[in-house]
Amino acid sequence: MQYPYDISVVVPLFNEEESLPELVRWIKRVMHAHEFSYEVILVDDGSTDHSWEVINQLSDEDNAVKGISFNRNYGKSAALNEGFKRCSGEVVITMDADLQDSPEEIPALYDMIKNQKYDLVSGWKKKRFDPLSKTIPTKLFNAATRKLSGIKLHDFNCGLKAYRQLVIKTIEVHGEMHRYIPVIAKWNGFTKIAEKPVQHQERKYGTTKFGLERFVYGFLDLLSITFVSRFKKRPMHFFGTLGTLMFVVGLGITLWLISQKLFGLYADGRVRDIVDQPLFFLALVAVILGVQLFLAGFLAEMISLASNKQNEYLIRDKVGALKK
C-alpha cells in the first residue's frame, strides 16, 4: 500500500506558544536530514494563550504543518484521537510539545516500525529530569500497569511513541486512556510491542500541565480500561455472571433455611421463624443484588449495541490541508 507520507507526527498541545516554533523547526531539520516525506499535525487542546495563532503562522510558512483547534480543553486523549483520524503517514509518531521529547529519536523509531515490523514502539525515559514527587509515583504506576496488562514496558506514559498506521486507525482513545495506548493496542490484537530508551530533555518553557492527581486518575483509568477492554462487547458476561452467582447463593441459603424449618417441625415442632434469622435477610439481599446485576448486564448490552458517539468532539477550526 502506498502512503502519502513516510511519517505523520501528531503533537497534542495546551498553552505551548513558546515552544512550538522551535519544535517544528527541529522536526523539519530531522526529516530533511533523513529525506523523509512527512506531515506535522498540531492539535491545540483548547489553549488559552496564543498557541493557535502560532500554529496558523507555522502552517503559512510550511505546508507540512497542519493544525486542529478544539473549542475547549478536552484532554490529551481527545487530541490524540483527532490527530490519529487525520494523519496519513505510513508510520505515526506522537510526541509532546514541550520540547522534552527529542525529534532526533524519530529515525530510529521509524526504522523499528518500518523495517523491524513492530506494531508499536514506546519510548522509555531511563534518565528523567523530573522531581522525586513525580518519578516515584510514575514507577509505581508503571509497575501496576505491567502487572495487570502483561506488557513489559518501563514507561507506559511516555509521550514519544511510534505506531504502524493500522494500529492508530483501529484503536480508539477517549477519556484519559492515552496512558494505556499499548494496553488498548494489545487487546485489539497488536501484540508486537517494543520499547526504546529515549532522551529526556529538561523543560525549556512554561510549566507542566499535569499535577499529582493524574496518578490517582491513572489508577482509576487502569481499572476502567481493564474492565472495558475485556467486557465492552460482552458486559453481560461480567454482570450476568456476578448476578447469577449472587442469586444462586441467596436462593441456596433460602432453601437451606426452609429445609431446616421443615426438619424441625417434623422432629419436635420447635423451630424459629425464618424471618427471625439474620441469614434470611442476607439471602434476601443476595437475591435482590443478583437480579439487579443481571438487569445491569442486560441494559449494558443494549447500550453497548446502540452507542456510537463516544469520540465526538467539537472542533473550532482547522488549518493547512485539514481545512478541506
Secondary structure, DSSP 8 states (H G I E B T S, - for coil): ---SEEEEEEEEESS-TTTHHHHHHHHHHHHHHTT--EEEEEEE-S-SSSHHHHHHHHHHH-TTEEEEEESS---HHHHHHHHHHH--EEEEEE--SSS-B-GGGHHHHHHHHHTS--SEEEEE-SS--S-HHHHHHHHHHHHHHHHHH----S-TT-S-EEEEHHHHHH----TTGGGGHHHHHHHTT---EEEEE--B----SS--S--THHHHHHHHHHHHHHHHHHHSS-HHHHHHHHHHHHHHHHHHHHHHHHHHHHHHHHHTS----GGGSHHHHHHHHHHHHHHHHHHHHHHHHHHHHH---TT---EEEEEGGGG-
